[in-house]
Amino acid sequence: MPDEARSIVWEAPEHHHIEKTSDWYWILGIVALTASVTSIIFNNILFGVVILLAASTMLLMGHRTPRTLEFEVSARGIRVASTLYSFAQIDGYAIQEEDPVGPSLIVRTKHVFAHLLVIPLPPPAIDEIERILETRIPEIPLTEPLSHKLLEFFGF
């Protein structure tokens, strides 16, 4: 197949989902309420309200199941759902095959708000994806961000 015609498309959940027990919700509520009351006691009412809003957001996001997104690696770039990151917008990539949740593609972009993308990979297509990427952008040493690992640890 000609190099320009190669394209790999797959679907995957936007993140690894962990079903939460009622204990998880109780712990979130107790920690948030304690931190909020403590901040109010120290005359920081606004921070107490922010803590409660953040806990409410975590509660809603933790309950929601992840959407299934379509990913594509082609000669034009990397597409996540409807957003195309052209190779001119990408600094480099790394493929992590040893992740306990499954292999992932980490991409560093020049975007301010989406600087690092962590994309789940289908194991049978890893070599083909790497062949497409290595001719267009450099492979650089990247690791999954600590914030991403923490979110996975807490079940997001």
Salt bridges, closest charged atoms under 4 A:
ASP3 OD1 - ARG6 NH2 2.37
ASP3 OD2 - ARG136 NH2 3.22
GLU4 OE2 - ARG136 NH2 3.53
GLU14 OE2 - ARG64 NH1 3.05
GLU14 OE1 - ARG67 NH2 3.15
GLU19 OE1 - HIS17 NE2 3.38
GLU70 OE1 - ARG79 NH2 2.73
GLU72 OE1 - ARG79 NE 2.92
ASP91 OD2 - ARG108 NE 3.85
ASP91 OD1 - LYS110 NZ 3.94
GLU128 OE2 - ARG6 NH1 3.28
GLU128 OE1 - ARG131 NH2 2.95
GLU144 OE2 - HIS148 ND1 2.28
GLU152 OE2 - HIS148 ND1 3.70
